[in-house]
Amino acid sequence: MPFKTFLDEPDNYKNRFDFYEQGGSPLLLEKFIETIEQQRGDIEEINISWYLYNNQHLHDYLKEVAADGIIVNVITIPLEGYDNNKPKFLENLITGEKSDKSATKYNLARKIYGEMYRSTLHEHFNLYVFPHLYVRSARVKKFSRGSLPYSLHIKSAYIKKKNGYLILLSSSNLAVRDLVKNESMICIEDEPNYEENIKAFYKNLIRNSIAIKDYKTSLNTTCNTYDKLEYKFSNSAFITAPFYDNSANILEKTLSEHILAAKERIIVCAQHLAAFNYKFNAKHHATINKSEIRKGILGNVIAMTNKGIEVTFLSQTFAPLTEDAEKFKEMKFRRPANANSFQQFYSKIKSSENIEYFVNEHIHSKFILIDNMLIYCSYNFTPTQFIYLDNVNITQFTNMPELNYSGIHCEVGMHLVIKDQNTIKAFENNVTSIKRKKETIQVTNFGCKPTRH
């Protein structure tokens, strides 16, 4: 089958509050390894860009594969970007044994990074870090994992076979010390129109990354500008990166064109929904001279309701309006750190009779269903993802006066456009399942109290 869909969720596990050695999505880890194993004899090279890389089970498997002579390239963020707070005890899902020491994401990654830094044994195994930081406001608050955010938010793999290829894109980091959430992963094999752009992306990503043995923490704020490449945009696979000129700005235009072509329905699912009425500040861009308020992809989705399009939103986070405090007083939500744009979005849709909006604290998948087409994404639908600025210069941060920043603002992201009907049906069923969960809250209910399902 050229397209495969894998789905995971907390209900697949005995206790949704346990942390597993196999990571935040043990089922997807199993399917990831199984996908490689099924064609291991035909694989020449495995390229993986994973935002967080601290899963010892995955690492041990990749070492085993590399020992067979298969080239393995893993690209991830610097160690400084891992959260070192709230250590937890881990359970081995296979043996049932609990660890005798608690661990943070940082502890677990440090062990792997240290091994790869010191070892001379991994002849075919390369670990790289992509150290690009991205920020566009002097008022940004300090992050829990490092002072400023790293842009490599993607979770994907490009696997080169002797004859053909495999592409995997996942919503899950497979990271250890993450709770299991509603996650998904797609595998595409040997389909035309996908490989060329993704193969080129990995070549460019590795070229702009630093081998772990050469990485120094002193580079943290000096690798934010890159030679910009012209990017051949594809109708099947779209990629944003700081080295692809204006890619995030073009992403918004590309997604909007798909949305505005809808004939019957649009379903938007993501951890965060906030790409609505946000400011694009042209002073941070070398060639765009006009600042503007962009209505964003969510603004375009809302506009389509005037044409009779049925719209469904699903998200993990939600920020109620102050005026709705009484309405939501019995409900608990995961609130985003910066609530303003989330509240603007909800204020616009809360009284609409053509929009249903569901919130479930376990949602982590990111996708859009438009009629009979799936756009499967690595990124959330927030302003950050859709802004490319090539001339950011912040001499001092309000909350971190010791830091400065200059460079390109752009998150590394990817989406795949899929029209395979079995894949679409799998995600339709996933949406139906989430809507029916007992912890799901319907927050637009046409003036009535919010409904818990």
C-alpha positions in Angstrom: 0.0 0.0 0.0 1.5 3.4 -1.0 -0.2 5.2 1.9 -0.5 4.0 5.5 -2.0 5.7 8.5 -1.1 5.0 12.1 -3.0 6.5 15.1 -2.3 6.4 18.8 -4.2 7.7 21.8 -4.3 7.6 25.6 -7.1 5.0 25.6 -4.6 2.5 24.2 -2.8 2.4 27.5 -3.8 1.3 31.1 -2.9 4.6 32.7 -2.8 7.8 30.7 -0.7 9.5 33.4 2.2 7.0 33.1 5.5 7.9 31.4 7.0 5.1 29.3 10.5 4.2 28.4 9.1 3.7 24.9 8.2 7.4 24.7 5.1 9.5 24.3 3.7 7.3 21.6 4.8 3.7 22.0 2.5 2.5 19.2 4.0 4.9 16.7 7.5 4.0 17.8 6.6 0.3 17.1 5.1 1.2 13.7 8.1 3.3 12.8 10.5 0.5 13.5 8.2 -2.1 11.9 8.1 0.1 8.7 11.9 0.0 8.5 12.1 -3.7 9.4 9.7 -4.8 6.7 12.2 -3.5 4.0 15.4 -3.4 5.9 17.3 -5.5 3.3 16.4 -2.9 0.6 17.2 0.3 2.5 20.4 2.2 1.8 19.9 5.4 3.9 17.7 6.6 6.7 17.4 10.4 7.3 15.4 11.5 10.3 14.7 15.1 11.4 13.1 14.8 14.9 12.6 17.9 17.1 13.4 15.9 20.2 15.7 12.9 20.2 15.9 11.2 23.6 14.3 7.8 23.0 16.9 5.2 23.9 14.8 2.4 22.3 14.7 4.2 19.0 18.4 5.1 19.3 19.5 1.5 20.0 17.5 0.3 17.0 19.1 2.9 14.7 22.5 1.8 16.0 21.7 -1.8 15.1 20.6 -0.8 11.6 23.7 1.3 11.1 25.8 -1.6 12.1 24.4 -3.4 9.0 26.0 -0.8 6.8 22.9 1.4 6.3 23.7 5.1 6.6 21.7 6.8 9.4 21.5 10.6 9.7 19.6 12.1 12.6 19.0 15.8 12.7 17.7 17.3 16.0 18.0 20.4 18.2 20.9 21.3 20.5 20.8 19.7 24.0 20.2 23.2 25.5 16.6 23.1 24.1 15.4 20.1 26.2 13.3 20.7 29.3 15.2 19.8 32.5 12.1 20.3 34.8 9.8 17.9 36.5 11.7 14.6 36.5 9.4 11.5 36.3 9.8 7.8 36.9 9.5 5.7 33.7 7.8 2.4 33.1 8.9 -0.1 30.5 5.7 -0.9 28.7 7.0 -4.4 27.7 8.3 -5.6 31.0 6.2 -3.5 33.3 9.2 -2.6 35.3 9.5 0.9 36.8 12.8 2.9 36.8 14.5 3.4 40.1 15.5 7.0 39.2 13.4 9.8 37.8 14.4 11.5 34.6 13.8 14.7 32.6 13.8 15.0 28.8 17.2 16.7 29.2 18.7 13.8 31.2 17.7 11.3 28.7 18.9 13.3 25.7 22.2 14.1 27.4 23.0 10.4 27.6 22.5 9.9 23.9 24.2 13.1 22.8 27.1 12.3 25.1 27.5 8.8 23.6 27.4 10.1 20.0 29.9 12.9 20.9 32.5 10.5 22.5 32.0 7.4 20.4 34.2 6.4 17.5 32.3 3.2 16.8 29.3 4.5 14.8 30.8 4.5 11.4 27.5 4.8 9.5 25.6 6.7 12.2 25.6 10.6 12.1 24.0 12.8 14.7 23.6 16.5 13.7 22.1 19.5 15.5 20.3 22.3 13.6 20.9 25.3 15.9 18.7 27.9 14.3 16.8 30.0 16.8 13.7 32.0 15.7 12.1 35.0 17.5 10.4 38.1 16.3 9.5 40.1 19.4 11.6 41.8 22.1 8.8 41.0 24.6 9.1 37.2 24.4 9.2 35.4 27.7 11.9 33.0 28.7 11.1 29.4 27.6 11.1 26.4 29.9 13.6 24.7 27.6 16.4 27.1 26.7 16.3 30.9 26.6 14.9 31.1 23.0 13.0 28.6 20.8 14.7 26.3 18.2 13.0 26.3 14.9 13.3 22.5 14.1 9.8 21.6 15.1 9.4 18.9 12.4 9.1 15.1 13.0 9.8 13.3 9.7 11.9 10.7 7.9 13.1 10.2 4.4 14.3 6.6 3.7 16.1 5.8 0.5 15.8 2.3 -0.8 17.7 0.6 -3.6 14.6 1.0 -5.7 12.2 3.6 -4.3 11.7 5.5 -1.1 9.7 5.9 2.1 8.5 9.1 3.7 7.2 9.3 7.2 5.6 12.4 8.9 4.5 12.2 12.5 2.8 14.5 15.0 4.6 12.7 17.8 8.2 13.4 18.9 8.4 9.8 20.2 10.0 11.7 23.1 10.5 10.0 26.5 8.9 12.0 29.4 5.9 13.0 27.3 2.5 11.8 28.1 0.6 9.8 25.4 -1.7 12.1 23.4 -3.9 11.7 20.3 -1.2 11.3 17.7 -0.8 10.2 14.1 1.8 9.2 11.6 1.6 8.8 7.8 3.9 6.7 5.7 4.1 7.2 1.9 5.9 4.7 -0.3 7.1 5.2 -3.9 4.3 7.6 -4.8 5.2 10.2 -7.5 5.5 13.9 -6.7 6.6 13.6 -3.1 10.2 12.5 -3.1 12.1 15.2 -4.9 11.3 18.1 -2.5 11.8 16.1 0.6 15.1 14.5 -0.6 16.4 18.0 -1.4 15.2 19.3 2.0 17.3 16.7 3.8 20.3 17.5 1.8 19.9 21.2 2.6 19.1 20.6 6.3 22.2 18.4 6.8 24.3 21.0 4.9 23.1 23.7 7.3 23.5 21.5 10.5 26.5 20.8 12.7 27.8 17.3 13.4 27.6 16.6 17.2 31.3 16.2 17.5 31.8 19.8 16.1 29.0 21.5 18.0 29.9 24.1 20.7 27.3 25.7 22.9 28.9 29.1 22.2 27.2 28.9 18.7 23.8 29.2 20.2 23.1 32.8 19.0 25.3 32.9 15.9 23.6 30.5 13.5 20.4 32.4 12.8 21.1 33.5 9.2 21.5 31.2 6.2 22.1 31.5 2.5 18.6 31.6 1.1 17.6 29.1 -1.6 14.9 29.2 -4.2 12.5 26.5 -3.4 10.4 24.6 -6.0 7.1 24.3 -4.3 5.1 21.1 -4.9 1.4 20.5 -4.8 2.1 17.3 -2.9 4.8 18.3 -0.3 5.4 21.8 1.1 8.3 22.7 3.3 9.3 25.8 5.3 12.8 26.5 6.6 14.9 29.5 7.2 17.1 28.6 4.2 14.0 28.6 1.9 13.3 32.2 1.0 9.9 33.5 2.1 8.7 29.9 2.6 6.5 30.6 5.6 4.8 33.5 3.9 4.2 31.4 0.8 2.8 28.6 3.0 -0.1 30.8 4.2 -0.9 31.7 0.6 -0.8 28.1 -0.5 -3.0 26.8 2.4 -5.5 29.6 1.8 -5.9 28.7 -1.8 -6.8 25.1 -0.8 -9.2 26.5 1.8 -10.9 28.9 -0.5 -11.5 26.1 -3.0 -13.6 24.1 -0.6 -17.0 22.9 -1.8 -18.6 21.1 1.1 -16.6 20.9 4.4 -13.5 21.9 6.2 -12.2 20.2 9.3 -9.2 21.8 11.1 -7.5 19.8 13.9 -4.3 20.9 15.8 -2.9 21.4 19.2 -3.2 25.2 18.9 -5.6 27.3 16.8 -4.7 31.0 16.6 -3.7 32.0 13.0 -6.3 34.8 12.8 -6.0 38.6 12.6 -2.3 38.8 13.3 0.3 41.4 12.5 3.0 41.0 9.9 5.8 43.5 10.8 7.6 44.5 7.6 10.4 46.3 9.4 11.9 42.8 10.0 11.8 41.9 6.3 14.4 43.1 3.8 12.1 43.3 0.7 8.5 43.5 1.9 7.8 47.1 2.8 4.3 47.1 4.1 3.2 45.9 7.5 -0.3 44.5 7.6 -2.9 42.6 9.6 -3.4 39.2 8.1 -6.7 37.5 8.6 -4.8 34.2 8.4 -5.8 30.7 7.3 -8.4 30.5 10.1 -9.9 33.8 8.9 -10.3 32.2 5.5 -11.9 29.1 7.0 -14.4 31.3 8.8 -15.1 33.3 5.6 -16.1 30.0 3.9 -19.0 29.5 6.2 -20.7 32.4 4.3 -20.7 30.1 1.3 -22.4 27.3 3.1 -19.3 25.3 3.9 -19.6 23.2 7.1 -16.7 23.8 9.4 -15.3 21.8 12.4 -12.5 22.9 14.6 -10.7 20.7 17.1 -7.8 21.7 19.4 -6.0 20.8 22.6 -5.7 24.4 24.0 -8.5 26.9 24.5 -8.6 30.4 26.1 -12.2 31.5 27.1 -13.1 35.1 27.0 -13.5 37.0 30.3 -17.2 37.6 29.4 -17.7 33.8 29.2 -16.3 33.0 32.6 -19.7 31.9 34.0 -20.4 29.8 30.9 -17.1 27.9 31.3 -16.8 27.9 35.1 -17.1 24.1 35.4 -14.7 23.4 32.6 -10.9 23.1 32.8 -8.9 23.8 29.7 -5.2 23.7 28.7 -4.6 27.4 28.2 -2.0 28.7 25.7 0.8 30.9 27.1 -0.2 33.9 25.0 -4.0 33.9 24.9 -4.8 37.0 23.0 -4.9 35.7 19.4 -6.7 32.5 20.6 -9.4 34.7 22.2 -9.8 36.8 19.1 -10.4 33.6 17.1 -12.9 32.3 19.5 -14.7 35.6 19.8 -15.2 35.6 16.0 -16.7 32.1 15.8 -18.5 31.6 19.1 -22.0 32.6 17.9 -21.7 31.1 14.4 -24.3 28.5 13.5 -22.1 27.0 10.8 -19.1 26.2 13.0 -18.7 23.5 15.6 -15.6 23.6 17.8 -14.4 20.8 20.1 -11.6 20.9 22.7 -9.8 17.9 24.0 -6.7 18.2 26.1 -5.0 15.2 24.5 -5.1 16.4 20.9 -1.6 16.7 19.3 -2.3 15.7 15.7 -2.3 18.5 13.1 -4.3 18.3 9.9 -6.9 19.9 7.7 -9.6 17.9 5.8 -11.0 19.8 2.8 -13.7 17.9 1.0 -11.9 14.7 -0.1 -8.4 16.0 0.5 -6.1 15.7 3.6 -3.4 18.2 4.3 -1.3 16.5 7.0 1.0 18.9 8.9 3.9 19.0 11.2 3.0 22.5 12.4 0.3 24.2 14.5 -2.0 26.8 13.1 -0.6 29.8 15.0 0.8 33.1 13.5 4.4 31.9 14.2 4.2 29.2 11.5 3.1 31.6 8.8 5.6 34.4 9.2 9.0 34.6 7.4 11.2 37.5 8.4 14.7 37.7 7.1 15.9 40.8 8.9 15.1 40.5 12.6 17.4 42.5 14.8 16.6 42.6 18.5 19.4 44.3 20.5 17.8 43.5 23.9 14.9 41.4 25.2 12.6 43.0 27.8 12.5 39.9 30.0 16.1 38.7 29.2 18.2 41.9 28.9 21.4 39.9 28.7 20.3 38.4 25.3 20.1 39.7 21.8 19.1 38.2 18.4 19.6 38.8 14.8 18.6 36.6 11.9 15.8 34.8 10.1 12.4 34.1 11.7 11.0 30.9 10.2 10.0 27.6 11.7 11.0 24.3 10.0 7.8 22.6 9.0 6.2 20.3 6.4 2.8 19.3 5.1 1.8 16.5 2.8 -1.3 16.8 0.5 -3.0 13.4 0.2 -6.1 12.4 -1.8 -6.0 8.7 -1.0 -9.5 7.8 0.1 -8.5 5.2 2.7 -6.2 7.7 4.4 -9.0 10.3 4.4 -11.4 7.8 5.9 -9.0 7.0 8.7 -8.8 10.7 9.7 -12.5 11.2 9.4 -13.0 8.3 11.8 -10.3 9.8 14.0 -12.3 13.1 14.2 -15.5 11.2 15.0 -13.8 9.3 17.7 -12.3 12.5 19.3 -15.6 14.3 19.2 -17.2 11.4 21.2 -14.6 11.2 23.9 -15.9 11.8 27.4 -13.2 14.5 28.0 -14.1 16.4 24.8 -15.8 19.7 25.3 -17.9 21.3 22.6 -17.3 25.0 23.1 -19.5 26.4 20.3 -23.0 25.2 21.0 -25.1 28.0 19.7 -25.6 30.1 22.8 -26.1 27.1 25.1 -23.9 25.8 27.8 -20.7 24.1 26.6 -21.2 20.3 26.3 -19.0 17.6 27.6 -19.2 14.4 25.6 
